[in-house]
């Protein structure tokens, strides 16, 4: 294996600052090394841990050099003094030079290195890195791991190497999206397309000082974009508090690494089932509440712990009733409402079926509408998501509607590729799926935030009309989505009929002539 001190310089062919395209290509090539050894859905589990280990090692080296220069201390002395380091402390067993010096049992060395880092750093003490076993030789041989470590050794990830401070976070998001592409339907378990996340976050519009919560945060994309949204609006990412919970252990670890690589160390990502063991509870045993709640929970979730809720629920999160045990959509919606502050707003991505299914689900939908908690429904295009081709929707809820929207629901139809009136392109067709355009995201968010009404696209509908429609929220009930009939030119059609009549008469005459010649007549 190569020596850890013989890394190339950043950038293309070892020259210059490391740009995003180069970093993305370098990281994706790491996945190519694993092809054939493990399932595509599992690439992320191994790549992300090694990437994180390499990144904190390079930052540890960079911080060591900075401290040594600032205080005129020998670098080796700085490297050995934990108290001098403000960021991640990397113990000797986890240092990159130690990893690259291994020639056999590389997986064992990686496992020990990751555990050592966890043991020495509170930010990842909950076993963020050691959720994966690198020492499973039936899946990963020493030769494969040697090639993988050697590949990561080719690039240095110090801050001074990066084109801009956000590049590492964006490259990590790129990897998550690429892994979702590779994993197919399984990709939907940990990744929501960035454009859908962007639309939802812009609609709920988090502001500086807000507490933002995602009860099923996956890889953390909605929380991270909420902070970026505040920054884009002139605020600072430190001006928002981020909270999330995730049930899947590997996905939770990815989310933890994601916020850390985005340098959002104060984000709190808890692990566990939010329905049966919500982690954000006050010291008095009450649910914590948040200014914004965002989520893309499992659609039509089967076995969502209905029996547990009926027997044990301590927080009164489901006052409007319980949906069927094999379809948990309205469970998640009520859970989010219970987590909202008095002036809070929530956005949730869901399957369209919850908008119109009857029986027990209508019994929940009706009182929530009567309480005036639903502000808008956005019907999304089909084939946007990795785990389903169904169109889906965004449900926006608000406990403090503006006066002009009280007792109304905004319906936005975004299933057409190009809007008929404004001509805005909502989505583009890619090889495997559809993708919202930047123009489409901006226009849809603006339509919601301004309350804009547009033929065949958006309407503000009084609650009485919704009541008349038996509390059905299917968007085409309220927005005219029928295709326009082409106008008929009556004079042209009459001329066409005359022409056809002449042709028929001519054909009849020719047929009669043939019959006479053949002596049939």
FENGI-V488797 format. One record per residue. PSI is psi in whole degrees, -180 to 180 (none if undefined). D_FIRST is the distance of its C-alpha to the first C-alpha in Angstrom with 2 decimals. Layout:
BEGIN
PSI:D_FIRST ; PSI:D_FIRST
END
This chain:
BEGIN
152:0.00 ; 156:3.81 ; 138:6.59 ; -14:8.93 ; 3:11.77 ; 45:11.00 ; 152:12.15 ; 164:14.76 ; 161:18.28 ; 166:19.95 ; -175:22.21 ; 127:22.54 ; 36:20.38 ; 17:19.35 ; 137:23.01 ; -175:25.40 ; 146:25.76 ; 114:23.88 ; 168:26.56 ; -45:27.02 ; -43:26.67 ; -44:23.32 ; -43:22.01 ; -45:23.53 ; -43:22.07 ; -43:18.52 ; -39:19.01 ; -31:20.73 ; -29:18.05 ; -37:15.91 ; -34:18.80 ; -32:18.72 ; -30:15.38 ; -11:17.39 ; 132:20.45 ; -22:21.67 ; -40:19.80 ; 167:22.07 ; 148:25.33 ; -35:25.51 ; -17:27.42 ; -4:24.49 ; -47:21.82 ; -36:22.99 ; -35:22.53 ; -39:18.74 ; -45:18.17 ; -40:20.55 ; -44:19.19 ; -40:15.64 ; -44:17.36 ; -42:19.68 ; -43:17.15 ; -41:15.40 ; -47:18.93 ; -28:20.36 ; -46:17.57 ; -37:18.29 ; -34:21.98 ; -44:21.73 ; -42:20.36 ; -44:23.09 ; -37:25.75 ; -46:24.88 ; -41:25.46 ; -44:28.65 ; -42:30.10 ; -41:29.41 ; -43:31.18 ; -39:34.03 ; 4:34.91 ; 53:33.87 ; 148:31.64 ; 137:28.61 ; -39:25.37 ; -34:24.05 ; -42:27.38 ; -41:27.15 ; -28:23.68 ; -6:25.23 ; 103:28.46 ; -40:28.44 ; -17:32.00 ; -14:31.16 ; 129:28.99 ; -29:30.92 ; -150:28.17 ; 134:25.42 ; 127:24.59 ; 107:20.92 ; 163:20.84 ; -40:18.23 ; -24:16.80 ; 4:16.21 ; 146:14.85 ; -36:11.87 ; -34:10.56 ; -42:10.93 ; -46:9.24 ; -13:5.90 ; -8:6.41 ; 137:7.00 ; -22:6.42 ; 166:9.78 ; 43:12.42 ; -38:10.27 ; -41:13.59 ; -42:15.50 ; -39:13.47 ; -44:14.04 ; -45:17.66 ; -37:18.30 ; -45:16.94 ; -39:19.23 ; -39:22.12 ; -41:21.82 ; -43:22.12 ; -42:25.10 ; -25:26.70 ; 0:26.69 ; 116:27.91 ; -32:31.26 ; -25:30.63 ; 26:28.23 ; -16:29.55 ; 29:30.92 ; 50:27.64 ; -40:26.66 ; -29:22.93 ; 27:23.08 ; -11:25.18 ; 142:22.32 ; 105:20.71 ; -14:16.97 ; 23:17.31 ; 93:19.58 ; -14:17.91 ; -22:20.90 ; -39:19.88 ; 111:16.10 ; 165:14.06 ; -36:10.64 ; -42:9.78 ; -44:11.47 ; -37:10.03 ; -44:6.35 ; -38:8.11 ; -47:10.21 ; -42:8.16 ; -38:6.51 ; -46:10.24 ; -26:11.62 ; -15:9.72 ; -18:11.74 ; 141:14.94 ; 138:16.64 ; 41:19.33 ; 156:21.70 ; -37:25.42 ; -20:26.00 ; -17:23.72 ; 141:25.77 ; -39:28.79 ; 162:30.84 ; -25:30.49 ; -4:30.87 ; -37:28.12 ; -42:25.54 ; -42:28.22 ; -36:29.36 ; -36:25.93 ; -43:25.63 ; -38:29.08 ; -45:28.09 ; -43:25.29 ; -43:27.85 ; -42:30.27 ; -40:27.89 ; -36:26.92 ; -41:30.68 ; -47:31.30 ; -37:28.81 ; -13:30.15 ; -129:33.74 ; -33:36.38 ; -21:33.95 ; -29:32.93 ; -15:36.36 ; -24:35.60 ; -2:33.35 ; 130:34.23 ; 131:37.56 ; 135:37.69 ; -38:37.51 ; -35:40.87 ; -42:42.63 ; -46:41.17 ; -45:42.35 ; -48:45.82 ; -46:46.26 ; -40:45.19 ; -31:47.39 ; -38:50.29 ; -19:50.04 ; 65:49.44 ; 148:47.91 ; 162:49.15 ; 137:48.12 ; -10:48.72 ; 153:48.30 ; 123:46.57 ; 134:44.73 ; 137:43.87 ; 110:42.14 ; -10:42.93 ; 71:40.34 ; -7:37.80 ; -128:34.97 ; 9:32.08 ; 10:34.46 ; -41:35.36 ; -37:39.09 ; -45:38.71 ; -43:36.36 ; -29:38.66 ; -43:41.64 ; -41:40.24 ; -35:39.42 ; -44:42.96 ; -41:44.45 ; -43:42.42 ; -26:43.54 ; 10:47.11 ; -1:46.87 ; -163:45.81 ; 143:42.68 ; -19:40.03 ; -8:40.81 ; 9:44.38 ; 145:43.62 ; 127:42.72 ; 134:40.50 ; 137:40.73 ; 160:39.30 ; 142:39.01 ; 134:36.95 ; -43:37.32 ; 125:34.12 ; -46:31.41 ; -40:28.40 ; -40:30.48 ; -43:31.61 ; -40:28.04 ; -42:27.42 ; -42:30.68 ; -48:29.79 ; -35:26.54 ; -50:28.56 ; -34:31.21 ; -41:28.79 ; -21:26.82 ; 8:30.31 ; 40:30.97 ; 64:33.78 ; -22:33.06 ; -7:36.69 ; 139:36.65 ; 109:37.42 ; 112:35.89 ; 157:37.14 ; 145:36.28 ; 168:39.03 ; 115:41.83 ; -29:44.01 ; -46:47.07 ; -20:47.12 ; 69:45.39 ; 134:45.55 ; -21:43.60 ; 87:45.50 ; 139:48.69 ; 169:50.73 ; -15:51.60 ; 9:54.98 ; 23:53.52 ; 153:54.05 ; 138:51.72 ; 150:50.21 ; 158:51.31 ; 157:49.65 ; -34:50.85 ; 137:48.73 ; 129:47.29 ; 144:45.08 ; 154:43.58 ; 81:42.72 ; 172:43.33 ; 134:43.16 ; 139:45.98 ; 46:48.66 ; 126:46.72 ; 149:47.77 ; 59:48.12 ; 25:48.06 ; 38:49.46 ; -42:53.09 ; -40:54.43 ; -44:52.49 ; -44:53.90 ; -31:57.43 ; -24:57.28 ; -16:55.10 ; 115:54.76 ; -4:55.51 ; 4:55.18 ; 47:57.71 ; -12:55.16 ; 59:56.93 ; -16:60.59 ; 1:61.25 ; 170:60.54 ; 133:57.80 ; 178:56.67 ; 154:56.21 ; -18:53.57 ; 16:51.71 ; 95:51.67 ; 16:50.50 ; -50:50.76 ; -13:53.72 ; -48:52.14 ; -39:49.37 ; -45:51.93 ; -37:54.08 ; -41:51.13 ; -40:50.31 ; -39:53.97 ; -22:54.12 ; 3:51.19 ; 142:52.92 ; 174:54.87 ; -26:58.52 ; 23:57.65 ; 161:54.32 ; 142:53.11 ; 151:50.70 ; 133:49.02 ; 135:47.83 ; 127:46.48 ; 168:48.18 ; 143:49.49 ; -25:52.87 ; -30:54.58 ; -15:55.04 ; -26:57.35 ; -7:60.01 ; 144:59.59 ; -158:62.79 ; -127:63.91 ; -31:61.90 ; -35:59.62 ; -34:62.67 ; -24:64.11 ; -43:61.12 ; -41:60.99 ; -55:64.70 ; -29:64.91 ; -39:61.74 ; -43:63.43 ; -30:66.70 ; 0:64.93 ; 44:63.88 ; -15:60.16 ; 122:58.84 ; -37:58.75 ; 154:57.17 ; 126:55.74 ; 117:53.49 ; 115:53.26 ; 160:49.87 ; 160:49.16 ; 164:47.90 ; 37:44.37 ; -27:42.63 ; 160:40.57 ; -32:37.70 ; 4:39.31 ; 151:42.83 ; -3:44.86 ; 150:47.72 ; -40:48.83 ; 173:48.68 ; 165:50.34 ; 124:49.98 ; 122:52.50 ; 125:53.32 ; 147:55.19 ; 123:56.98 ; -4:58.96 ; 64:60.60 ; 144:61.58 ; 154:63.32 ; -40:67.06 ; -11:67.17 ; 2:64.80 ; 138:66.47 ; 31:67.54 ; 157:65.65 ; 134:62.40 ; 127:60.65 ; 126:59.60 ; 120:57.12 ; 112:56.58 ; 26:53.28 ; -16:52.92 ; 141:54.30 ; -40:51.87 ; 128:54.31 ; 139:57.01 ; -39:60.47 ; -50:62.12 ; -19:59.48 ; 10:57.34 ; 133:54.10 ; 116:51.19 ; -42:49.84 ; 163:46.91 ; 152:45.26 ; 117:44.31 ; 180:40.65 ; -40:39.40 ; -25:38.76 ; 173:40.71 ; 159:42.94 ; 129:41.92 ; 139:44.27 ; 160:44.70 ; -41:44.53 ; -42:48.24 ; -44:48.93 ; -49:47.20 ; -41:49.09 ; -42:52.38 ; -44:52.17 ; -42:51.32 ; -39:54.17 ; -44:56.51 ; -50:55.90 ; -32:56.04 ; -11:59.19 ; 24:60.91 ; 138:61.39 ; 140:63.35 ; 131:63.02 ; 138:64.66 ; 9:62.49 ; -49:59.70 ; 145:60.67 ; 146:63.60 ; 122:64.61 ; 131:66.50 ; 150:69.02 ; -29:68.54 ; -40:71.89 ; -38:70.61 ; -40:67.58 ; -43:70.01 ; -28:72.11 ; 22:69.02 ; 38:68.66 ; 24:65.67 ; 131:63.56 ; 15:60.82 ; 122:59.85 ; -42:59.59 ; -13:61.57 ; -24:64.55 ; -18:64.87 ; 128:63.40 ; 109:64.99 ; 7:62.25 ; 146:64.61 ; 136:64.27 ; 140:67.20 ; 140:69.74 ; 137:70.41 ; 143:73.92 ; 127:76.49 ; 100:78.74 ; -44:81.94 ; -43:83.72 ; -40:80.79 ; -38:80.67 ; -41:84.44 ; -37:84.15 ; -41:81.36 ; -42:83.68 ; -43:86.52 ; -41:84.28 ; -37:83.16 ; -42:86.80 ; -42:87.83 ; -39:85.06 ; -42:86.13 ; -42:89.78 ; -41:88.87 ; -40:86.82 ; -41:89.71 ; -42:92.16 ; -40:89.99 ; -41:89.56 ; -39:93.32 ; -43:93.97 ; -40:91.63 ; -40:93.37 ; -40:96.79 ; -32:95.67 ; 4:94.46 ; 31:97.86 ; -12:96.32 ; none:98.79
END
